[in-house]
């Protein structure tokens, strides 16, 4: 597995580790306000199949991106999804989002993934431009439907 991809020694991307959990909690709170704990993030990094890449600028984490690969008996090949991406406002416009996308794509490709999808808010023009710059295409025939399920506590 590739260790890091660099734009310069001051801006680069690497895989997140358990030691990054507190920074990931901070960044995720900036991104979506979900109050994950350090322990929950550490457990996720240890036990899930999720790929989590960390964007570093001036030795500080300033963003992250997550991806997953999936296999279904319905298809011969794996498919992937970039599920989350966030760059702190102070670090935007420096190529980190593009670097994160490429970093995740390289690992997904190594795992055998041949197609990657992304879901983003239709109003998030900056994200759409970033993904289009990375050659992602809008699928006119696809529609994402979502339903929230009530979790019963036992």
N, CA, C and O atoms as a GROMACS GRO file, in nm:
protein
  616
    1UNK      N    1   0.084  -0.118   0.000
    1UNK     CA    2   0.000   0.000   0.000
    1UNK      C    3   0.089   0.124   0.000
    1UNK      O    4   0.186   0.133   0.075
    2UNK      N    5   0.054   0.219  -0.084
    2UNK     CA    6   0.130   0.344  -0.095
    2UNK      C    7   0.122   0.420   0.037
    2UNK      O    8   0.015   0.430   0.097
    3UNK      N    9   0.234   0.473   0.082
    3UNK     CA   10   0.239   0.542   0.210
    3UNK      C   11   0.188   0.685   0.198
    3UNK      O   12   0.105   0.727   0.279
    4UNK      N   13   0.235   0.758   0.101
    4UNK     CA   14   0.193   0.899   0.090
    4UNK      C   15   0.215   0.948  -0.052
    4UNK      O   16   0.303   0.901  -0.124
    5UNK      N   17   0.133   1.044  -0.091
    5UNK     CA   18   0.148   1.113  -0.218
    5UNK      C   19   0.166   1.260  -0.185
    5UNK      O   20   0.092   1.315  -0.104
    6UNK      N   21   0.266   1.323  -0.248
    6UNK     CA   22   0.298   1.462  -0.212
    6UNK      C   23   0.283   1.558  -0.327
    6UNK      O   24   0.310   1.525  -0.443
    7UNK      N   25   0.240   1.677  -0.296
    7UNK     CA   26   0.249   1.791  -0.386
    7UNK      C   27   0.382   1.860  -0.355
    7UNK      O   28   0.456   1.898  -0.446
    8UNK      N   29   0.410   1.875  -0.228
    8UNK     CA   30   0.538   1.928  -0.181
    8UNK      C   31   0.560   1.868  -0.042
    8UNK      O   32   0.475   1.794   0.008
    9UNK      N   33   0.672   1.899   0.019
    9UNK     CA   34   0.695   1.849   0.154
    9UNK      C   35   0.602   1.914   0.255
    9UNK      O   36   0.590   1.868   0.368
   10UNK      N   37   0.537   2.023   0.214
   10UNK     CA   38   0.446   2.093   0.304
   10UNK      C   39   0.301   2.054   0.285
   10UNK      O   40   0.219   2.078   0.373
   11UNK      N   41   0.267   1.992   0.171
   11UNK     CA   42   0.130   1.951   0.141
   11UNK      C   43   0.135   1.808   0.087
   11UNK      O   44   0.197   1.782  -0.016
   12UNK      N   45   0.069   1.716   0.158
   12UNK     CA   46   0.068   1.578   0.112
   12UNK      C   47  -0.051   1.502   0.170
   12UNK      O   48  -0.124   1.554   0.256
   13UNK      N   49  -0.069   1.380   0.123
   13UNK     CA   50  -0.177   1.292   0.166
   13UNK      C   51  -0.116   1.162   0.213
   13UNK      O   52  -0.020   1.112   0.153
   14UNK      N   53  -0.172   1.106   0.320
   14UNK     CA   54  -0.128   0.976   0.370
   14UNK      C   55  -0.248   0.904   0.431
   14UNK      O   56  -0.354   0.962   0.450
   15UNK      N   57  -0.228   0.776   0.461
   15UNK     CA   58  -0.334   0.699   0.525
   15UNK      C   59  -0.348   0.743   0.670
   15UNK      O   60  -0.249   0.768   0.738
   16UNK      N   61  -0.471   0.750   0.717
   16UNK     CA   62  -0.499   0.783   0.857
   16UNK      C   63  -0.470   0.660   0.942
   16UNK      O   64  -0.486   0.546   0.897
   17UNK      N   65  -0.428   0.685   1.065
   17UNK     CA   66  -0.403   0.577   1.160
   17UNK      C   67  -0.480   0.606   1.289
   17UNK      O   68  -0.540   0.712   1.305
   18UNK      N   69  -0.476   0.511   1.380
   18UNK     CA   70  -0.543   0.528   1.510
   18UNK      C   71  -0.493   0.655   1.581
   18UNK      O   72  -0.570   0.720   1.652
   19UNK      N   73  -0.366   0.688   1.561
   19UNK     CA   74  -0.308   0.806   1.627
   19UNK      C   75  -0.368   0.936   1.574
   19UNK      O   76  -0.354   1.041   1.637
   20UNK      N   77  -0.435   0.931   1.460
   20UNK     CA   78  -0.498   1.049   1.401
   20UNK      C   79  -0.643   1.068   1.446
   20UNK      O   80  -0.709   1.162   1.400
   21UNK      N   81  -0.692   0.983   1.533
   21UNK     CA   82  -0.835   0.983   1.568
   21UNK      C   83  -0.883   1.119   1.619
   21UNK      O   84  -0.990   1.164   1.578
   22UNK      N   85  -0.809   1.183   1.707
   22UNK     CA   86  -0.854   1.312   1.761
   22UNK      C   87  -0.866   1.417   1.650
   22UNK      O   88  -0.961   1.496   1.649
   23UNK      N   89  -0.771   1.419   1.558
   23UNK     CA   90  -0.777   1.514   1.446
   23UNK      C   91  -0.894   1.480   1.353
   23UNK      O   92  -0.960   1.570   1.301
   24UNK      N   93  -0.919   1.352   1.332
   24UNK     CA   94  -1.033   1.313   1.249
   24UNK      C   95  -1.166   1.352   1.314
   24UNK      O   96  -1.259   1.392   1.246
   25UNK      N   97  -1.174   1.339   1.447
   25UNK     CA   98  -1.294   1.384   1.519
   25UNK      C   99  -1.314   1.534   1.496
   25UNK      O  100  -1.425   1.578   1.466
   26UNK      N  101  -1.207   1.611   1.510
   26UNK     CA  102  -1.216   1.757   1.490
   26UNK      C  103  -1.261   1.790   1.348
   26UNK      O  104  -1.353   1.870   1.329
   27UNK      N  105  -1.196   1.730   1.248
   27UNK     CA  106  -1.230   1.758   1.109
   27UNK      C  107  -1.372   1.714   1.077
   27UNK      O  108  -1.445   1.785   1.007
   28UNK      N  109  -1.412   1.598   1.126
   28UNK     CA  110  -1.547   1.549   1.100
   28UNK      C  111  -1.652   1.639   1.165
   28UNK      O  112  -1.759   1.660   1.108
   29UNK      N  113  -1.623   1.692   1.282
   29UNK     CA  114  -1.716   1.787   1.345
   29UNK      C  115  -1.729   1.914   1.262
   29UNK      O  116  -1.839   1.968   1.249
   30UNK      N  117  -1.618   1.962   1.204
   30UNK     CA  118  -1.624   2.078   1.114
   30UNK      C  119  -1.709   2.045   0.991
   30UNK      O  120  -1.784   2.129   0.942
   31UNK      N  121  -1.693   1.923   0.943
   31UNK     CA  122  -1.758   1.879   0.819
   31UNK      C  123  -1.908   1.859   0.836
   31UNK      O  124  -1.988   1.916   0.762
   32UNK      N  125  -1.946   1.778   0.933
   32UNK     CA  126  -2.088   1.743   0.941
   32UNK      C  127  -2.146   1.746   1.082
   32UNK      O  128  -2.263   1.711   1.101
   33UNK      N  129  -2.067   1.787   1.181
   33UNK     CA  130  -2.120   1.804   1.316
   33UNK      C  131  -2.158   1.676   1.388
   33UNK      O  132  -2.224   1.681   1.491
   34UNK      N  133  -2.118   1.560   1.336
   34UNK     CA  134  -2.149   1.434   1.403
   34UNK      C  135  -2.049   1.415   1.515
   34UNK      O  136  -1.928   1.411   1.491
   35UNK      N  137  -2.098   1.402   1.636
   35UNK     CA  138  -2.011   1.394   1.753
   35UNK      C  139  -1.953   1.257   1.780
   35UNK      O  140  -1.988   1.192   1.878
   36UNK      N  141  -1.865   1.212   1.692
   36UNK     CA  142  -1.796   1.085   1.715
   36UNK      C  143  -1.693   1.105   1.825
   36UNK      O  144  -1.639   1.215   1.841
   37UNK      N  145  -1.665   0.999   1.900
   37UNK     CA  146  -1.560   1.005   2.001
   37UNK      C  147  -1.429   0.955   1.942
   37UNK      O  148  -1.428   0.887   1.839
   38UNK      N  149  -1.321   0.987   2.008
   38UNK     CA  150  -1.190   0.938   1.965
   38UNK      C  151  -1.191   0.786   1.963
   38UNK      O  152  -1.140   0.725   1.869
   39UNK      N  153  -1.247   0.724   2.065
   39UNK     CA  154  -1.252   0.578   2.072
   39UNK      C  155  -1.332   0.519   1.956
   39UNK      O  156  -1.292   0.417   1.899
   40UNK      N  157  -1.445   0.580   1.921
   40UNK     CA  158  -1.525   0.530   1.808
   40UNK      C  159  -1.446   0.538   1.678
   40UNK      O  160  -1.451   0.446   1.597
   41UNK      N  161  -1.375   0.648   1.658
   41UNK     CA  162  -1.296   0.663   1.536
   41UNK      C  163  -1.181   0.562   1.534
   41UNK      O  164  -1.153   0.501   1.431
   42UNK      N  165  -1.114   0.544   1.648
   42UNK     CA  166  -1.007   0.445   1.655
   42UNK      C  167  -1.059   0.305   1.622
   42UNK      O  168  -0.995   0.231   1.547
   43UNK      N  169  -1.174   0.269   1.676
   43UNK     CA  170  -1.233   0.137   1.647
   43UNK      C  171  -1.268   0.124   1.500
   43UNK      O  172  -1.246   0.019   1.440
   44UNK      N  173  -1.322   0.229   1.442
   44UNK     CA  174  -1.356   0.226   1.300
   44UNK      C  175  -1.231   0.208   1.214
   44UNK      O  176  -1.231   0.129   1.120
   45UNK      N  177  -1.126   0.281   1.247
   45UNK     CA  178  -1.002   0.270   1.172
   45UNK      C  179  -0.939   0.130   1.186
   45UNK      O  180  -0.873   0.082   1.094
   46UNK      N  181  -0.961   0.067   1.300
   46UNK     CA  182  -0.902  -0.064   1.326
   46UNK      C  183  -0.983  -0.177   1.263
   46UNK      O  184  -0.925  -0.270   1.208
   47UNK      N  185  -1.115  -0.170   1.272
   47UNK     CA  186  -1.197  -0.286   1.239
   47UNK      C  187  -1.278  -0.278   1.111
   47UNK      O  188  -1.334  -0.378   1.068
   48UNK      N  189  -1.286  -0.161   1.049
   48UNK     CA  190  -1.367  -0.152   0.927
   48UNK      C  191  -1.279  -0.169   0.804
   48UNK      O  192  -1.156  -0.163   0.812
   49UNK      N  193  -1.342  -0.189   0.692
   49UNK     CA  194  -1.274  -0.204   0.564
   49UNK      C  195  -1.261  -0.068   0.494
   49UNK      O  196  -1.213  -0.060   0.380
   50UNK      N  197  -1.304   0.037   0.560
   50UNK     CA  198  -1.304   0.171   0.501
   50UNK      C  199  -1.162   0.222   0.482
   50UNK      O  200  -1.075   0.204   0.568
   51UNK      N  201  -1.140   0.287   0.369
   51UNK     CA  202  -1.014   0.356   0.343
   51UNK      C  203  -1.029   0.500   0.390
   51UNK      O  204  -1.124   0.568   0.352
   52UNK      N  205  -0.936   0.546   0.472
   52UNK     CA  206  -0.943   0.684   0.522
   52UNK      C  207  -0.808   0.750   0.494
   52UNK      O  208  -0.705   0.710   0.548
   53UNK      N  209  -0.812   0.852   0.409
   53UNK     CA  210  -0.691   0.926   0.373
   53UNK      C  211  -0.695   1.062   0.443
   53UNK      O  212  -0.801   1.122   0.458
   54UNK      N  213  -0.579   1.109   0.483
   54UNK     CA  214  -0.567   1.234   0.556
   54UNK      C  215  -0.483   1.332   0.475
   54UNK      O  216  -0.375   1.298   0.428
   55UNK      N  217  -0.533   1.454   0.459
   55UNK     CA  218  -0.460   1.560   0.390
   55UNK      C  219  -0.384   1.642   0.493
   55UNK      O  220  -0.441   1.687   0.593
   56UNK      N  221  -0.255   1.661   0.468
   56UNK     CA  222  -0.168   1.733   0.562
   56UNK      C  223  -0.114   1.858   0.494
   56UNK      O  224  -0.072   1.856   0.378
   57UNK      N  225  -0.117   1.968   0.569
   57UNK     CA  226  -0.058   2.094   0.522
   57UNK      C  227   0.020   2.153   0.638
   57UNK      O  228  -0.033   2.172   0.747
   58UNK      N  229   0.147   2.184   0.613
   58UNK     CA  230   0.232   2.241   0.719
   58UNK      C  231   0.229   2.154   0.846
   58UNK      O  232   0.222   2.206   0.957
   59UNK      N  233   0.235   2.023   0.828
   59UNK     CA  234   0.240   1.923   0.935
   59UNK      C  235   0.109   1.906   1.012
   59UNK      O  236   0.105   1.833   1.111
   60UNK      N  237   0.002   1.973   0.969
   60UNK     CA  238  -0.127   1.963   1.038
   60UNK      C  239  -0.232   1.900   0.948
   60UNK      O  240  -0.239   1.934   0.829
   61UNK      N  241  -0.315   1.810   1.001
   61UNK     CA  242  -0.426   1.755   0.922
   61UNK      C  243  -0.528   1.865   0.890
   61UNK      O  244  -0.574   1.936   0.978
   62UNK      N  245  -0.562   1.876   0.761
   62UNK     CA  246  -0.655   1.980   0.717
   62UNK      C  247  -0.772   1.923   0.637
   62UNK      O  248  -0.857   1.998   0.590
   63UNK      N  249  -0.775   1.793   0.620
   63UNK     CA  250  -0.885   1.732   0.546
   63UNK      C  251  -0.874   1.581   0.545
   63UNK      O  252  -0.774   1.523   0.587
   64UNK      N  253  -0.980   1.520   0.496
   64UNK     CA  254  -0.982   1.374   0.486
   64UNK      C  255  -1.076   1.332   0.375
   64UNK      O  256  -1.160   1.410   0.330
   65UNK      N  257  -1.060   1.209   0.333
   65UNK     CA  258  -1.153   1.148   0.238
   65UNK      C  259  -1.164   1.001   0.272
   65UNK      O  260  -1.068   0.939   0.319
   66UNK      N  261  -1.282   0.945   0.247
   66UNK     CA  262  -1.308   0.804   0.278
   66UNK      C  263  -1.361   0.734   0.154
   66UNK      O  264  -1.430   0.793   0.071
   67UNK      N  265  -1.328   0.606   0.143
   67UNK     CA  266  -1.377   0.526   0.032
   67UNK      C  267  -1.400   0.383   0.079
   67UNK      O  268  -1.346   0.340   0.181
   68UNK      N  269  -1.480   0.312   0.002
   68UNK     CA  270  -1.508   0.171   0.030
   68UNK      C  271  -1.512   0.096  -0.101
   68UNK      O  272  -1.540   0.153  -0.206
   69UNK      N  273  -1.485  -0.033  -0.093
   69UNK     CA  274  -1.503  -0.120  -0.210
   69UNK      C  275  -1.605  -0.226  -0.173
   69UNK      O  276  -1.613  -0.271  -0.058
   70UNK      N  277  -1.683  -0.267  -0.273
   70UNK     CA  278  -1.793  -0.360  -0.250
   70UNK      C  279  -1.792  -0.469  -0.356
   70UNK      O  280  -1.753  -0.446  -0.470
   71UNK      N  281  -1.836  -0.586  -0.316
   71UNK     CA  282  -1.853  -0.697  -0.411
   71UNK      C  283  -1.995  -0.748  -0.398
   71UNK      O  284  -2.045  -0.771  -0.288
   72UNK      N  285  -2.059  -0.765  -0.512
   72UNK     CA  286  -2.193  -0.822  -0.518
   72UNK      C  287  -2.189  -0.943  -0.609
   72UNK      O  288  -2.116  -0.944  -0.708
   73UNK      N  289  -2.267  -1.045  -0.576
   73UNK     CA  290  -2.273  -1.161  -0.664
   73UNK      C  291  -2.332  -1.124  -0.800
   73UNK      O  292  -2.318  -1.199  -0.896
   74UNK      N  293  -2.397  -1.011  -0.808
   74UNK     CA  294  -2.463  -0.968  -0.932
   74UNK      C  295  -2.364  -0.922  -1.039
   74UNK      O  296  -2.400  -0.916  -1.157
   75UNK      N  297  -2.243  -0.890  -1.000
   75UNK     CA  298  -2.145  -0.836  -1.094
   75UNK      C  299  -2.013  -0.909  -1.080
   75UNK      O  300  -1.981  -0.963  -0.974
   76UNK      N  301  -1.938  -0.911  -1.188
   76UNK     CA  302  -1.810  -0.980  -1.188
   76UNK      C  303  -1.699  -0.902  -1.119
   76UNK      O  304  -1.604  -0.961  -1.068
   77UNK      N  305  -1.710  -0.770  -1.117
   77UNK     CA  306  -1.601  -0.690  -1.062
   77UNK      C  307  -1.646  -0.615  -0.936
   77UNK      O  308  -1.764  -0.595  -0.912
   78UNK      N  309  -1.547  -0.574  -0.859
   78UNK     CA  310  -1.573  -0.489  -0.743
   78UNK      C  311  -1.613  -0.350  -0.790
   78UNK      O  312  -1.576  -0.308  -0.900
   79UNK      N  313  -1.687  -0.280  -0.710
   79UNK     CA  314  -1.711  -0.140  -0.738
   79UNK      C  315  -1.675  -0.060  -0.613
   79UNK      O  316  -1.674  -0.113  -0.502
   80UNK      N  317  -1.645   0.066  -0.633
   80UNK     CA  318  -1.602   0.149  -0.522
   80UNK      C  319  -1.685   0.274  -0.511
   80UNK      O  320  -1.758   0.313  -0.602
   81UNK      N  321  -1.672   0.336  -0.396
   81UNK     CA  322  -1.743   0.461  -0.372
   81UNK      C  323  -1.656   0.550  -0.283
   81UNK      O  324  -1.606   0.507  -0.180
   82UNK      N  325  -1.640   0.674  -0.325
   82UNK     CA  326  -1.583   0.775  -0.237
   82UNK      C  327  -1.700   0.828  -0.157
   82UNK      O  328  -1.791   0.891  -0.212
   83UNK      N  329  -1.698   0.802  -0.027
   83UNK     CA  330  -1.817   0.828   0.055
   83UNK      C  331  -1.815   0.963   0.125
   83UNK      O  332  -1.921   1.020   0.152
   84UNK      N  333  -1.697   1.015   0.152
   84UNK     CA  334  -1.686   1.142   0.222
   84UNK      C  335  -1.560   1.213   0.176
   84UNK      O  336  -1.459   1.150   0.144
   85UNK      N  337  -1.566   1.346   0.174
   85UNK     CA  338  -1.444   1.424   0.152
   85UNK      C  339  -1.465   1.562   0.212
   85UNK      O  340  -1.568   1.626   0.193
   86UNK      N  341  -1.364   1.606   0.285
   86UNK     CA  342  -1.370   1.739   0.347
   86UNK      C  343  -1.230   1.799   0.349
   86UNK      O  344  -1.132   1.733   0.385
   87UNK      N  345  -1.222   1.926   0.310
   87UNK     CA  346  -1.100   2.004   0.321
   87UNK      C  347  -1.135   2.130   0.401
   87UNK      O  348  -1.228   2.202   0.366
   88UNK      N  349  -1.061   2.155   0.507
   88UNK     CA  350  -1.080   2.275   0.588
   88UNK      C  351  -1.070   2.398   0.499
   88UNK      O  352  -0.991   2.401   0.405
   89UNK      N  353  -1.150   2.497   0.528
   89UNK     CA  354  -1.158   2.616   0.442
   89UNK      C  355  -1.022   2.682   0.417
   89UNK      O  356  -0.996   2.729   0.307
   90UNK      N  357  -0.935   2.686   0.518
   90UNK     CA  358  -0.804   2.750   0.500
   90UNK      C  359  -0.714   2.676   0.402
   90UNK      O  360  -0.617   2.733   0.351
   91UNK      N  361  -0.744   2.548   0.375
   91UNK     CA  362  -0.658   2.467   0.288
   91UNK      C  363  -0.717   2.447   0.149
   91UNK      O  364  -0.655   2.382   0.064
   92UNK      N  365  -0.833   2.501   0.124
   92UNK     CA  366  -0.897   2.482  -0.006
   92UNK      C  367  -0.824   2.557  -0.117
   92UNK      O  368  -0.758   2.658  -0.093
   93UNK      N  369  -0.837   2.505  -0.238
   93UNK     CA  370  -0.776   2.570  -0.353
   93UNK      C  371  -0.629   2.538  -0.372
   93UNK      O  372  -0.561   2.604  -0.450
   94UNK      N  373  -0.578   2.438  -0.301
   94UNK     CA  374  -0.437   2.403  -0.310
   94UNK      C  375  -0.414   2.265  -0.372
   94UNK      O  376  -0.302   2.214  -0.371
   95UNK      N  377  -0.521   2.205  -0.425
   95UNK     CA  378  -0.507   2.076  -0.491
   95UNK      C  379  -0.521   1.955  -0.401
   95UNK      O  380  -0.503   1.842  -0.447
   96UNK      N  381  -0.554   1.975  -0.274
   96UNK     CA  382  -0.564   1.862  -0.182
   96UNK      C  383  -0.680   1.769  -0.214
   96UNK      O  384  -0.667   1.647  -0.201
   97UNK      N  385  -0.793   1.823  -0.256
   97UNK     CA  386  -0.908   1.738  -0.290
   97UNK      C  387  -0.873   1.646  -0.407
   97UNK      O  388  -0.904   1.527  -0.404
   98UNK      N  389  -0.810   1.702  -0.509
   98UNK     CA  390  -0.768   1.622  -0.624
   98UNK      C  391  -0.667   1.517  -0.582
   98UNK      O  392  -0.672   1.403  -0.629
   99UNK      N  393  -0.576   1.553  -0.494
   99UNK     CA  394  -0.476   1.459  -0.444
   99UNK      C  395  -0.542   1.346  -0.364
   99UNK      O  396  -0.504   1.230  -0.378
  100UNK      N  397  -0.640   1.380  -0.280
  100UNK     CA  398  -0.713   1.278  -0.204
  100UNK      C  399  -0.786   1.181  -0.297
  100UNK      O  400  -0.781   1.060  -0.277
  101UNK      N  401  -0.853   1.236  -0.398
  101UNK     CA  402  -0.926   1.151  -0.493
  101UNK      C  403  -0.830   1.053  -0.560
  101UNK      O  404  -0.857   0.933  -0.566
  102UNK      N  405  -0.720   1.103  -0.610
  102UNK     CA  406  -0.622   1.019  -0.678
  102UNK      C  407  -0.565   0.913  -0.585
  102UNK      O  408  -0.549   0.797  -0.625
  103UNK      N  409  -0.535   0.951  -0.464
  103UNK     CA  410  -0.480   0.860  -0.363
  103UNK      C  411  -0.577   0.743  -0.338
  103UNK      O  412  -0.536   0.627  -0.337
  104UNK      N  413  -0.706   0.776  -0.318
  104UNK     CA  414  -0.806   0.671  -0.296
  104UNK      C  415  -0.825   0.586  -0.420
  104UNK      O  416  -0.834   0.463  -0.411
  105UNK      N  417  -0.832   0.649  -0.537
  105UNK     CA  418  -0.850   0.574  -0.662
  105UNK      C  419  -0.738   0.473  -0.684
  105UNK      O  420  -0.763   0.361  -0.727
  106UNK      N  421  -0.614   0.512  -0.655
  106UNK     CA  422  -0.501   0.422  -0.672
  106UNK      C  423  -0.516   0.297  -0.586
  106UNK      O  424  -0.491   0.185  -0.633
  107UNK      N  425  -0.558   0.315  -0.462
  107UNK     CA  426  -0.576   0.198  -0.374
  107UNK      C  427  -0.695   0.114  -0.419
  107UNK      O  428  -0.687  -0.009  -0.419
  108UNK      N  429  -0.805   0.179  -0.457
  108UNK     CA  430  -0.922   0.103  -0.504
  108UNK      C  431  -0.884   0.022  -0.629
  108UNK      O  432  -0.924  -0.094  -0.641
  109UNK      N  433  -0.810   0.082  -0.719
  109UNK     CA  434  -0.768   0.012  -0.840
  109UNK      C  435  -0.679  -0.107  -0.804
  109UNK      O  436  -0.693  -0.214  -0.863
  110UNK      N  437  -0.589  -0.089  -0.710
  110UNK     CA  438  -0.503  -0.200  -0.663
  110UNK      C  439  -0.587  -0.315  -0.610
  110UNK      O  440  -0.550  -0.432  -0.625
  111UNK      N  441  -0.700  -0.284  -0.547
  111UNK     CA  442  -0.789  -0.386  -0.491
  111UNK      C  443  -0.877  -0.452  -0.597
  111UNK      O  444  -0.950  -0.546  -0.567
  112UNK      N  445  -0.872  -0.402  -0.721
  112UNK     CA  446  -0.951  -0.461  -0.828
  112UNK      C  447  -1.074  -0.384  -0.867
  112UNK      O  448  -1.152  -0.431  -0.951
  113UNK      N  449  -1.095  -0.269  -0.809
  113UNK     CA  450  -1.211  -0.186  -0.842
  113UNK      C  451  -1.189  -0.125  -0.980
  113UNK      O  452  -1.080  -0.075  -1.012
  114UNK      N  453  -1.294  -0.129  -1.063
  114UNK     CA  454  -1.284  -0.072  -1.198
  114UNK      C  455  -1.379   0.045  -1.219
  114UNK      O  456  -1.373   0.112  -1.322
  115UNK      N  457  -1.467   0.071  -1.123
  115UNK     CA  458  -1.562   0.181  -1.135
  115UNK      C  459  -1.585   0.240  -0.996
  115UNK      O  460  -1.606   0.167  -0.899
  116UNK      N  461  -1.580   0.374  -0.987
  116UNK     CA  462  -1.596   0.443  -0.860
  116UNK      C  463  -1.710   0.543  -0.874
  116UNK      O  464  -1.718   0.616  -0.973
  117UNK      N  465  -1.798   0.546  -0.774
  117UNK     CA  466  -1.904   0.645  -0.776
  117UNK      C  467  -1.889   0.740  -0.659
  117UNK      O  468  -1.824   0.710  -0.558
  118UNK      N  469  -1.950   0.856  -0.675
  118UNK     CA  470  -1.950   0.960  -0.573
  118UNK      C  471  -2.091   1.016  -0.566
  118UNK      O  472  -2.156   1.036  -0.668
  119UNK      N  473  -2.137   1.040  -0.445
  119UNK     CA  474  -2.264   1.110  -0.426
  119UNK      C  475  -2.232   1.240  -0.354
  119UNK      O  476  -2.167   1.239  -0.250
  120UNK      N  477  -2.280   1.351  -0.409
  120UNK     CA  478  -2.262   1.480  -0.343
  120UNK      C  479  -2.389   1.563  -0.362
  120UNK      O  480  -2.469   1.536  -0.452
  121UNK      N  481  -2.405   1.661  -0.279
  121UNK     CA  482  -2.521   1.748  -0.286
  121UNK      C  483  -2.524   1.820  -0.421
  121UNK      O  484  -2.422   1.872  -0.465
  122UNK      N  485  -2.638   1.822  -0.484
  122UNK     CA  486  -2.652   1.884  -0.616
  122UNK      C  487  -2.618   2.033  -0.614
  122UNK      O  488  -2.585   2.090  -0.717
  123UNK      N  489  -2.625   2.095  -0.495
  123UNK     CA  490  -2.595   2.237  -0.482
  123UNK      C  491  -2.448   2.263  -0.448
  123UNK      O  492  -2.405   2.379  -0.444
  124UNK      N  493  -2.370   2.157  -0.425
  124UNK     CA  494  -2.230   2.173  -0.388
  124UNK      C  495  -2.145   2.186  -0.515
  124UNK      O  496  -2.078   2.092  -0.558
  125UNK      N  497  -2.150   2.305  -0.573
  125UNK     CA  498  -2.084   2.329  -0.702
  125UNK      C  499  -1.934   2.310  -0.697
  125UNK      O  500  -1.874   2.261  -0.793
  126UNK      N  501  -1.871   2.348  -0.586
  126UNK     CA  502  -1.726   2.331  -0.574
  126UNK      C  503  -1.688   2.183  -0.577
  126UNK      O  504  -1.592   2.145  -0.644
  127UNK      N  505  -1.764   2.100  -0.505
  127UNK     CA  506  -1.736   1.955  -0.506
  127UNK      C  507  -1.760   1.897  -0.645
  127UNK      O  508  -1.681   1.816  -0.693
  128UNK      N  509  -1.867   1.937  -0.708
  128UNK     CA  510  -1.898   1.887  -0.842
  128UNK      C  511  -1.786   1.922  -0.939
  128UNK      O  512  -1.743   1.838  -1.018
  129UNK      N  513  -1.739   2.047  -0.935
  129UNK     CA  514  -1.627   2.088  -1.022
  129UNK      C  515  -1.502   2.004  -0.993
  129UNK      O  516  -1.431   1.964  -1.086
  130UNK      N  517  -1.474   1.978  -0.866
  130UNK     CA  518  -1.357   1.899  -0.828
  130UNK      C  519  -1.367   1.758  -0.885
  130UNK      O  520  -1.271   1.708  -0.943
  131UNK      N  521  -1.483   1.695  -0.870
  131UNK     CA  522  -1.500   1.558  -0.922
  131UNK      C  523  -1.497   1.558  -1.075
  131UNK      O  524  -1.441   1.466  -1.135
  132UNK      N  525  -1.557   1.657  -1.138
  132UNK     CA  526  -1.552   1.664  -1.285
  132UNK      C  527  -1.409   1.684  -1.333
  132UNK      O  528  -1.369   1.626  -1.435
  133UNK      N  529  -1.332   1.764  -1.262
  133UNK     CA  530  -1.190   1.783  -1.296
  133UNK      C  531  -1.115   1.649  -1.288
  133UNK      O  532  -1.020   1.626  -1.362
  134UNK      N  533  -1.159   1.562  -1.197
  134UNK     CA  534  -1.098   1.428  -1.182
  134UNK      C  535  -1.164   1.327  -1.277
  134UNK      O  536  -1.144   1.206  -1.263
  135UNK      N  537  -1.241   1.378  -1.374
  135UNK     CA  538  -1.305   1.299  -1.481
  135UNK      C  539  -1.424   1.215  -1.437
  135UNK      O  540  -1.457   1.116  -1.502
  136UNK      N  541  -1.489   1.253  -1.327
  136UNK     CA  542  -1.615   1.189  -1.289
  136UNK      C  543  -1.726   1.252  -1.373
  136UNK      O  544  -1.726   1.374  -1.395
  137UNK      N  545  -1.819   1.171  -1.418
  137UNK     CA  546  -1.926   1.217  -1.505
  137UNK      C  547  -2.060   1.210  -1.432
  137UNK      O  548  -2.084   1.120  -1.352
  138UNK      N  549  -2.147   1.306  -1.462
  138UNK     CA  550  -2.283   1.301  -1.408
  138UNK      C  551  -2.358   1.191  -1.481
  138UNK      O  552  -2.357   1.184  -1.604
  139UNK      N  553  -2.423   1.106  -1.406
  139UNK     CA  554  -2.504   1.000  -1.464
  139UNK      C  555  -2.648   1.049  -1.471
  139UNK      O  556  -2.718   1.057  -1.369
  140UNK      N  557  -2.691   1.083  -1.589
  140UNK     CA  558  -2.824   1.141  -1.607
  140UNK      C  559  -2.937   1.044  -1.573
  140UNK      O  560  -3.046   1.086  -1.534
  141UNK      N  561  -2.911   0.915  -1.587
  141UNK     CA  562  -3.018   0.817  -1.564
  141UNK      C  563  -3.025   0.768  -1.420
  141UNK      O  564  -3.118   0.695  -1.385
  142UNK      N  565  -2.930   0.807  -1.336
  142UNK     CA  566  -2.928   0.759  -1.198
  142UNK      C  567  -2.998   0.856  -1.106
  142UNK      O  568  -2.992   0.978  -1.125
  143UNK      N  569  -3.064   0.801  -1.008
  143UNK     CA  570  -3.131   0.879  -0.906
  143UNK      C  571  -3.100   0.813  -0.772
  143UNK      O  572  -3.117   0.692  -0.758
  144UNK      N  573  -3.056   0.889  -0.676
  144UNK     CA  574  -3.027   0.835  -0.544
  144UNK      C  575  -3.150   0.855  -0.457
  144UNK      O  576  -3.199   0.966  -0.441
  145UNK      N  577  -3.198   0.746  -0.401
  145UNK     CA  578  -3.310   0.750  -0.306
  145UNK      C  579  -3.256   0.708  -0.170
  145UNK      O  580  -3.166   0.626  -0.161
  146UNK      N  581  -3.311   0.766  -0.066
  146UNK     CA  582  -3.262   0.736   0.068
  146UNK      C  583  -3.378   0.726   0.165
  146UNK      O  584  -3.478   0.796   0.152
  147UNK      N  585  -3.363   0.638   0.261
  147UNK     CA  586  -3.462   0.623   0.367
  147UNK      C  587  -3.388   0.605   0.500
  147UNK      O  588  -3.295   0.526   0.509
  148UNK      N  589  -3.429   0.678   0.600
  148UNK     CA  590  -3.370   0.661   0.733
  148UNK      C  591  -3.450   0.556   0.807
  148UNK      O  592  -3.573   0.561   0.811
  149UNK      N  593  -3.380   0.461   0.864
  149UNK     CA  594  -3.442   0.354   0.941
  149UNK      C  595  -3.431   0.385   1.090
  149UNK      O  596  -3.330   0.438   1.137
  150UNK      N  597  -3.534   0.352   1.161
  150UNK     CA  598  -3.534   0.373   1.305
  150UNK      C  599  -3.460   0.256   1.369
  150UNK      O  600  -3.491   0.140   1.344
  151UNK      N  601  -3.363   0.289   1.452
  151UNK     CA  602  -3.287   0.185   1.520
  151UNK      C  603  -3.353   0.159   1.654
  151UNK      O  604  -3.376   0.250   1.734
  152UNK      N  605  -3.383   0.034   1.676
  152UNK     CA  606  -3.442  -0.005   1.802
  152UNK      C  607  -3.332  -0.043   1.900
  152UNK      O  608  -3.246  -0.125   1.868
  153UNK      N  609  -3.332   0.015   2.017
  153UNK     CA  610  -3.231  -0.017   2.118
  153UNK      C  611  -3.278  -0.136   2.198
  153UNK      O  612  -3.391  -0.141   2.246
  154UNK      N  613  -3.190  -0.232   2.210
  154UNK     CA  614  -3.225  -0.356   2.282
  154UNK      C  615  -3.177  -0.350   2.423
  154UNK      O  616  -3.197  -0.445   2.499
   0.00000   0.00000   0.00000
